Amino acid sequence: MHEAIEIKRLELAATPQKSLAVLIGESGIGKSTSVCKYAKILRAQGHPVYYFVMKKRDKKNLTFNSFLMEAFGTENFQQIYDVIKENYTLKGKNATLIIDNIHYCQNNGVLCSSILTTLNNYFFQMLKMNIIMVSAVNDFAYRMNDGIVFFFFLYISHY
């Protein structure tokens, strides 16, 4: 019952659909816990969920391929795309991708842009995935909230 209240409070869909959400809040208020509960509910209902926690690291330690490896278990983007498309999208299921601590992506502007572009162009637009990004309040979150990045997410979520 508590999980259902959390989903309603966060305004997340009870059944995954093509959407893009950014959850921003102070550290320690339960964003990650709530999203983990949401993932648990979706998985229990048979919906696919990919959960990735962005780690604080040196710029050199994060590459696009390491992001793919950590989030999906392989660096082969075409394989990732094909598996999601064949197993979920073509069968009318919306897979969910959750990226926790997206604010750590700010350490590398070009890489962050590449990841966000890939999320938009391939996972959101083409594969019709439900994408949830979680960010603690910091400079990256404020820029998202001020519209520099956040407007981009709101704009594409209305397609």
Secondary structure, DSSP 8 states (H G I E B T S, - for coil): -HHHHHHHHHT--SS--SEEEEEEE-TTSSHHHHHHHHHHHHHHTT--EEEEE-----GGG--HHHHHHHHHS-S-HHHHHHHHHHHTGGGT---EEEEETGGGGGG-HHHHHHHHHHIIIIIIIIT--EEEEEEESSHHHHHHHHTSSHHHHHHHTT-
